[in-house]
């Protein structure tokens, strides 16, 4: 078992040493489409409209991620602010803000070569046309600063009651690694196994995801397939839990085919 990093422990404990400054409301105003982010000087809806598919901007810009996915931690963009508790409460009550946050998630998924196909379960798939995902996967493997971005995204989604997307993302990546032999770099494994997989506050779901990852990493013939991925999400939708009486492994022979630094 990997030790849990300190920043993730703080996240899981809901930041026990954190404070709530009610005079700070930049994140609320930005997601209300009333404040322009800095340094890009764009409203949230302008980012969604202008940056879809603009992979160079999303790769080489480093100030926007703290605005799109605010968390209760300081980042490297000091023109943004840590998320405040009072902002979380106000933002969660506004359906338009929550939908904008989902649009931000979809924007970054497209950048990573993925698409959200079910907002209710969090299910992901490769984009259409299928060839579109290949260069994006290569970029995700090559540009390791995105690993920390994903940690931030998962923490942010949890704060706003969207943690179903965390499991949908993690198990999708695991199925790609296990069944399709994609996204299998040591850096991605390290970030996923120690950081991403722990960015789930639901203890039962976190334990089940860790169990699946451990079984895949053991290299003993266990394969976590896309079919199993979809079945797990549907099972959680129907029963409230990923767990079933048994989870069947598919043998390989049947298949075809300590510190993260922010930029």
C-alpha positions in Angstrom: 0.0 0.0 0.0 1.2 3.5 -0.8 1.3 6.1 1.9 -1.2 8.9 1.5 0.4 12.3 0.7 -0.1 15.1 3.2 -2.2 17.3 0.9 -4.5 14.3 0.2 -4.9 13.6 3.9 -5.9 17.2 4.4 -8.4 16.8 1.6 -9.8 13.6 3.0 -10.1 15.3 6.5 -11.9 18.2 4.8 -9.0 20.6 5.7 -9.3 20.7 9.5 -6.9 23.6 9.8 -8.7 25.7 7.1 -10.5 28.9 7.6 -13.4 30.7 5.9 -12.9 34.3 4.9 -16.3 35.6 3.9 -14.8 38.7 2.3 -13.2 36.4 -0.3 -15.5 35.5 -3.1 -13.5 35.5 -6.4 -14.3 31.8 -7.2 -18.1 32.4 -6.6 -18.0 35.5 -8.8 -16.0 33.8 -11.5 -18.3 30.8 -11.7 -21.3 33.2 -11.6 -19.8 34.6 -14.9 -19.3 38.0 -13.2 -15.5 38.1 -12.7 -12.7 37.6 -15.2 -10.0 35.2 -14.3 -6.4 36.4 -14.1 -4.1 36.4 -16.0 -6.2 35.3 -18.9 -8.9 38.0 -18.5 -11.8 35.7 -19.5 -15.2 34.9 -18.1 -15.9 31.3 -17.4 -18.4 31.0 -20.3 -15.8 32.7 -22.6 -13.3 30.0 -21.7 -15.8 27.3 -22.5 -16.6 28.8 -25.8 -13.1 29.8 -26.9 -10.8 27.1 -25.6 -12.7 24.0 -26.6 -10.1 22.0 -28.7 -7.5 24.7 -28.2 -4.9 22.2 -27.0 -1.9 24.5 -27.1 -3.6 27.0 -24.8 -4.7 24.3 -22.4 -1.2 22.7 -22.4 1.0 25.8 -22.1 -1.3 28.1 -20.0 -0.7 27.6 -16.3 -3.0 30.2 -14.7 -6.4 29.0 -15.6 -6.5 25.6 -13.8 -6.8 27.3 -10.4 -9.8 29.2 -11.6 -11.6 26.3 -13.4 -11.1 23.9 -10.5 -10.8 25.9 -7.2 -9.8 23.9 -4.1 -9.1 24.9 -0.5 -5.3 25.0 -1.2 -3.0 27.6 -2.6 -1.7 27.0 -6.1 1.0 28.7 -8.1 -1.3 31.4 -9.6 -1.3 34.0 -6.9 -3.9 36.0 -8.9 -6.4 33.3 -7.9 -7.6 32.5 -4.3 -8.2 29.3 -2.4 -11.8 28.1 -2.3 -13.7 29.3 0.7 -16.3 27.3 2.6 -19.0 29.9 2.1 -18.3 29.8 -1.6 -18.8 26.1 -1.7 -22.2 26.4 0.0 -23.4 29.1 -2.4 -22.0 27.5 -5.5 -23.5 24.1 -4.8 -27.0 25.7 -4.5 -26.8 27.2 -8.0 -27.5 24.7 -10.8 -26.0 27.0 -13.4 -22.7 27.0 -11.5 -22.7 23.2 -11.1 -23.3 22.8 -14.9 -20.5 25.2 -15.6 -18.2 23.2 -13.5 -19.2 20.1 -15.4 -18.5 21.9 -18.7 -15.0 22.7 -17.3 -14.5 19.0 -16.6 -15.7 18.1 -20.1 -13.2 20.7 -21.5 -10.3 19.1 -19.8 -11.5 15.5 -20.6 -11.4 16.4 -24.3 -7.9 17.7 -23.8 -6.9 14.4 -22.2 -8.5 12.4 -25.0 -11.7 11.4 -23.2 -15.4 12.3 -23.2 -18.2 12.2 -20.6 -21.0 10.0 -21.9 -23.2 9.8 -18.8 -23.4 12.7 -16.4 -25.4 10.5 -14.0 -22.9 7.8 -13.6 -19.7 9.5 -14.6 -19.0 7.1 -17.4 -16.3 8.1 -19.8 -15.3 6.8 -23.3 -12.9 7.6 -26.1 -14.0 10.6 -28.3 -15.4 10.4 -31.8 -13.7 10.0 -34.2 -11.7 7.3 -32.3 -8.3 8.4 -33.7 -8.7 11.7 -31.9 -7.7 10.1 -28.6 -4.2 8.9 -29.7 -2.3 12.2 -29.7 -4.1 13.3 -26.5 -3.1 10.1 -24.7 0.5 10.6 -25.9 0.4 14.2 -24.6 -0.9 13.1 -21.2 1.9 10.6 -20.9 4.6 13.1 -22.0 3.4 16.2 -20.2 3.5 15.1 -16.6 2.5 18.5 -15.2 -1.0 17.4 -16.1 -0.8 14.7 -13.3 -1.1 17.4 -10.7 -3.9 19.1 -12.6 -5.9 15.9 -12.4 -5.4 15.7 -8.6 -6.8 19.3 -8.4 -9.7 18.4 -10.7 -10.7 15.4 -8.6 -10.5 17.3 -5.3 -12.6 20.1 -6.8 -15.3 17.8 -8.1 -15.5 16.2 -4.6 -16.0 19.6 -3.0 -19.1 20.2 -5.2 -20.9 16.9 -4.8 -19.7 15.5 -8.1 -17.5 12.7 -6.7 -19.2 10.2 -9.0 -17.1 11.7 -11.7 -13.9 10.8 -9.7 -14.7 7.1 -9.8 -15.8 7.3 -13.4 -12.5 8.8 -14.3 -10.3 6.5 -12.2 -11.9 3.3 -13.3 -11.9 4.4 -16.9 -8.2 5.0 -16.8 -7.7 1.7 -15.1 -9.6 -0.2 -17.8 -7.6 1.6 -20.5 -4.4 0.6 -18.7 -5.5 -3.0 -18.0 -7.4 -4.1 -21.1 -6.1 -1.8 -23.8 -2.5 -1.3 -22.6 -2.9 2.5 -22.8 -1.7 5.2 -20.4 0.8 2.9 -18.9 3.7 5.1 -18.0 5.4 4.9 -14.6 4.6 8.5 -13.9 0.9 8.0 -14.5 0.9 4.9 -12.4 2.6 6.8 -9.6 0.2 9.7 -9.6 -2.9 7.5 -10.0 -2.0 5.0 -7.3 -0.9 7.4 -4.7 -2.7 10.7 -5.4 -5.7 10.3 -7.7 -7.1 7.1 -6.2 -7.1 8.6 -2.8 -9.0 11.7 -3.9 -12.3 10.0 -3.1 -13.9 10.9 0.2 -16.4 8.0 0.1 -14.4 5.4 2.1 -16.2 2.4 0.6 -15.6 3.6 -3.0 -12.0 4.6 -2.3 -11.3 1.1 -0.9 -13.0 -0.7 -3.8 -11.1 1.4 -6.4 -7.8 0.7 -4.5 -8.6 -3.0 -4.6 -9.1 -3.0 -8.3 -5.9 -1.1 -8.9 -4.0 -3.5 -6.7 -5.3 -6.5 -8.6 -4.4 -4.9 -11.9 -0.9 -3.9 -10.8 -0.2 -7.4 -9.4 0.3 -8.6 -13.1 -1.1 -12.0 -12.2 -3.5 -12.3 -15.2 -6.3 -10.1 -13.8 -7.7 -7.7 -16.4 -10.2 -4.9 -15.5 -12.2 -4.5 -18.7 -14.4 -1.8 -20.1 -17.3 -4.1 -19.7 -16.5 -4.5 -16.0 -16.1 -0.7 -15.8 -19.6 -0.1 -17.2 -21.1 -2.8 -15.0 -19.5 -1.3 -11.9 -20.9 2.2 -12.6 -24.4 0.7 -13.4 -24.2 -1.4 -10.2 -23.4 1.7 -8.1 -26.3 3.5 -9.8 -28.8 0.7 -9.0 -27.5 -0.3 -5.5 -25.4 2.6 -4.3 -22.3 0.4 -4.1 -19.6 -0.9 -6.4 -19.4 -4.2 -4.5 -21.0 -7.3 -5.8 -20.8 -11.0 -4.7 -17.9 -11.6 -7.1 -16.0 -9.8 -9.8 -14.8 -12.0 -12.6 -11.3 -11.6 -14.0 -10.6 -11.9 -17.7 -7.3 -13.8 -18.4 -4.8 -11.9 -20.5 -4.8 -14.7 -23.0 -8.4 -13.8 -23.9 -7.6 -10.2 -24.7 -7.0 -8.8 -28.1 -5.1 -6.5 -28.1 6.5 11.7 -3.3 5.7 15.2 -4.2 3.8 16.4 -7.2 5.0 19.8 -8.3 2.5 22.3 -9.7 3.3 24.3 -12.8 
